[in-house]
Amino acid sequence: MKIALYAVLGLVALLALAALVLYVAGSRLPRDHRSVVTVTLRAHRTAVWAAITDYAAFPQWWPAVKSIRFEKLPDGTELTWNTDSHHNVVPFRTVDSRPNEKLVRLIAKDDLPFGGTWTYELADAPDHTTRLTLTEDGIIHAPIFRAVATWFFGLDTNQKNHLTHLEKHLGGK
């Protein structure tokens, strides 16, 4: 019985130490980050644009998004509330939209543990394909999450996941 108690206490102490190390290391990492991912899609620019701006269709081709609620304000501002597989709802606002060229979407809530923008830039590529560059200018507020995202998941994981599923949606793979 004593051995089991010491084992549990040792495990708790080890987990606390790991959390402390991640907190201290994460607090030394910058809160802001930029990650850029570029792909060439076997689709015309207009088809790519249609796919990335048809927010209602995201749940059909991107498993990370389970549902979307869409609203267009009288001033033309586009808002979406994306619900993920953990039932988290994240609001997005379009802050720049130049059809077939550039789309900038901002996380429109300040009290989340993360925030920032995704900027899609479309350009013609050879053989009627499209080069799509997706840039994340992100913020991770909590030091532990910063460390975990940087060292264990990668700051560009969501972008790569999004672009992989977009490519499949467009018939590229």
Secondary structure, 3 states (H helix, E strand, C coil): CHHHHHHHHHHHHHHHHHHHHHHHHHHCCCCEEEEEEEEEECCCHHHHHHHHHCHHHHHHHCCCEEEEEEEECCCCCEEEEEEECCCCEEEEEEEEEECCCEEEEEECCCCCCEEEEEEEEEEEECCCEEEEEEEEEEEECCHHHHHHHHHHHCCCHHHHHHHHHHHHHCCCC
